């Protein structure tokens, strides 16, 4: 970003603060992109193309299969939904694939207790070549989204300059506010600036966006998950303080239920995204997802940890020579989430340690509940030695909480 753009942003951002009071915990929901991409071939593939029918069917699954009641409430459209602009310059959806319009989909989602998200791009075109939102269209598009009763906007940054981004993202935040409709704002801005200071000012960004992409797009592979995790760990001193209620780092979508992850790897992504206080956006076919993968995504204790009201992003606190890594996230009521993650590819590894060795020296007595198995270990003090067995590419995740002494009854 040029120096004038940085100075301009410093001046305008406080004035154009988002101030919508939304997303006090990380958002949860379903997003089309990773699983369905830009499939617009509804003639040959009507079941899987980007269409009104697809989103209605996913809405039904969210409502009927327990997702909504666990917090997965956002139904988010990604790229490839529009057919351009009308004579008045307003964005319009593809009339063949979305015959009833976006407001119809919003009404349908709302009738099921869900919220609807939509995709835009701050540029001449979206990343897949559809109509973008140039600076002169920001206000009009915000009003259009509000009229459609949209609840979240993801604004990408393809085909835009650094200067346009520095002006456009704060401008869209102000425009969304001006509509009077609460619309959560998901920004791709930091990812286009490398995700790091001095190009990215996270203090200012937290006043502009509710969540933001920092790094590269996730792909359906374990290598992609690890590359994102490695980047988040490498720069955790910068990223961790930036997250909190109303403003979240977004490492991108959950791959669970697709094709690239083993069972252990799927458990690991869910646990690691949770300890990072990440938004939980599934991108899989909810009509065919297996019970095993559904169990990972619908784990109630995992979701409780992800949605912890303190909103503190976790950190990697230890990297052992045995290729075991330990992540820690402070939670409400003096509790913690602990993740023991294995980089090994050979066999299950028995890892021995104590809370004191992990930096948790305290006079308190803890219990640890295994998030995936439900097993409970009682009587943990700071110097109590324990061993966890971590499978290759897998995790053991604990919900660690202090034991409350019961008040003695009085005669």
Buried (B, 14 or more C-beta within 10 A) or exposed (E): BEEEBBEBBEEBBEEBBBEBEBBEBBBBBBBBBBBBBBBBEBEEEEEBBBBBBBBBBBBBBBBEBBBBEBBBBBBBBBBBBBBEBEEEEBBBBBEEBBEEBBBBBBBBBBEBEBBBBBBBBBBBBBBBBBBBBBBEBBBBBBBBBBBBBBBBBBBBBBBBBBBBBBBBBBBBBBBBBEBEBBBBBBBBBBBBBEBBEEBBBBEBBBBBBBBBBBBBBBBBBBEBBBBBBEBBBEBBEBBBEBBBBBBBBBBBBBBBBBEBBEBBBBBBBBBBBBBBBBBBBBBBBBEEBEEEBBEBBBBEBBBBBBBBEBBBBBBBBBEBEBBBBBBBBBBEEEBBBBBBBBBBEEEEBEBEBBBBBBEBEEEBBBBBBBBBEEEEBEEBBBEEEEEBEBBBBBBBBBBBBBEEEEEEEEE
